[in-house]
Amino acid sequence: MGGLFSAYAWGMVWKFRSTFLLGLANTAASAAAGIILSLILGIIFGLMATSEKPVLRAIARVYVEFIQNTPVMLQVCFLYYFLAFSQHSIGILPTGMIGLGVYHGAYVAEVFRAGITAVPKGQFEAAKSQGFNYFEEMYYIILPQTVKIILPPMVNQVVNLIKNTSCLYIIGGTDLIAQTYSFVTGEITGGAYGPAYFVAGALFFVVCYPLSRLATNWEKRLKAREVATVAKAETAAV
């Protein structure tokens, strides 16, 4: 029954297609919340990582190194069971959203740090000469210049976060992978493994591939623009 070319299995997948659509919707909701949280954390810790205060830089470094060097699945499980045993459980989906946001926040922080440090030092000096404080300097001068630098890697982080929603399965989430597993082990639908997992993979691909291509093309255009700008400057100098 579970063969990829089983007409009966494909018929079951089509009949219960709402299961996969529900899983996709939950995956999208988890990813959206995780993206928002990761952006907030990424901006905060990215700014801390480029701060002139050693204590703030140290805190940001500890956060980034610890999060990046431990598996996201372990972090999600720890958060879920920590909240459960402390009698402060907030539910599977919110826990997964927070776990994903915290995990990818470390990577977004590095993206922001790299973007900020890529801005020429003269821009920082110019902002200080105008009497800007740190926040005004970042808001008006530095961060707007980092946008073109950080957008491609940010899109890649969005893609990775969407794929990592599959980790919510381990805590009994209702994401696409969890819904697919419930489908293939169900009393009525059990056994349609090939078509079910093929459809789940196809749905992930349909969402993630366009975003991956967008990031790649964006990066190529930015590099081409940079090369053209340098060539123009050299021609003008000659």
Secondary structure in CASP SS format (residue, H / E / C, confidence):
PFRMAT SS
TARGET T0000
AUTHOR 0000-0000-0000
METHOD secondary structure of the structure
MODEL  1
M C 1.00
G C 1.00
G C 1.00
L C 1.00
F C 1.00
S C 1.00
A H 1.00
Y H 1.00
A H 1.00
W H 1.00
G H 1.00
M H 1.00
V H 1.00
W H 1.00
K H 1.00
F C 1.00
R H 1.00
S H 1.00
T H 1.00
F H 1.00
L H 1.00
L H 1.00
G H 1.00
L H 1.00
A H 1.00
N H 1.00
T H 1.00
A H 1.00
A H 1.00
S H 1.00
A H 1.00
A H 1.00
A H 1.00
G H 1.00
I H 1.00
I H 1.00
L H 1.00
S H 1.00
L H 1.00
I H 1.00
L H 1.00
G H 1.00
I H 1.00
I H 1.00
F H 1.00
G H 1.00
L H 1.00
M H 1.00
A H 1.00
T C 1.00
S C 1.00
E C 1.00
K C 1.00
P H 1.00
V H 1.00
L H 1.00
R H 1.00
A H 1.00
I H 1.00
A H 1.00
R H 1.00
V H 1.00
Y H 1.00
V H 1.00
E H 1.00
F H 1.00
I H 1.00
Q H 1.00
N C 1.00
T C 1.00
P C 1.00
V H 1.00
M H 1.00
L H 1.00
Q H 1.00
V H 1.00
C H 1.00
F H 1.00
L H 1.00
Y H 1.00
Y H 1.00
F H 1.00
L H 1.00
A H 1.00
F H 1.00
S C 1.00
Q C 1.00
H C 1.00
S C 1.00
I C 1.00
G C 1.00
I H 1.00
L H 1.00
P H 1.00
T H 1.00
G H 1.00
M H 1.00
I H 1.00
G H 1.00
L H 1.00
G H 1.00
V H 1.00
Y H 1.00
H H 1.00
G H 1.00
A H 1.00
Y H 1.00
V H 1.00
A H 1.00
E H 1.00
V H 1.00
F H 1.00
R H 1.00
A H 1.00
G H 1.00
I H 1.00
T H 1.00
A H 1.00
V C 1.00
P C 1.00
K H 1.00
G H 1.00
Q H 1.00
F H 1.00
E H 1.00
A H 1.00
A H 1.00
K H 1.00
S H 1.00
Q C 1.00
G C 1.00
F C 1.00
N C 1.00
Y H 1.00
F H 1.00
E H 1.00
E H 1.00
M H 1.00
Y H 1.00
Y H 1.00
I H 1.00
I H 1.00
L H 1.00
P H 1.00
Q H 1.00
T H 1.00
V H 1.00
K H 1.00
I H 1.00
I H 1.00
L H 1.00
P H 1.00
P H 1.00
M H 1.00
V H 1.00
N H 1.00
Q H 1.00
V H 1.00
V H 1.00
N H 1.00
L H 1.00
I H 1.00
K H 1.00
N H 1.00
T H 1.00
S H 1.00
C H 1.00
L H 1.00
Y H 1.00
I H 1.00
I H 1.00
G C 1.00
G C 1.00
T C 1.00
D C 1.00
L H 1.00
I H 1.00
A H 1.00
Q H 1.00
T H 1.00
Y H 1.00
S H 1.00
F H 1.00
V H 1.00
T C 1.00
G C 1.00
E C 1.00
I C 1.00
T C 1.00
G C 1.00
G C 1.00
A C 1.00
Y H 1.00
G H 1.00
P H 1.00
A H 1.00
Y H 1.00
F H 1.00
V H 1.00
A H 1.00
G H 1.00
A H 1.00
L H 1.00
F H 1.00
F H 1.00
V H 1.00
V H 1.00
C H 1.00
Y H 1.00
P H 1.00
L H 1.00
S H 1.00
R H 1.00
L H 1.00
A H 1.00
T H 1.00
N H 1.00
W H 1.00
E H 1.00
K H 1.00
R H 1.00
L H 1.00
K H 1.00
A H 1.00
R H 1.00
E H 1.00
V H 1.00
A H 1.00
T H 1.00
V H 1.00
A H 1.00
K H 1.00
A H 1.00
E H 1.00
T H 1.00
A H 1.00
A H 1.00
V C 1.00
END
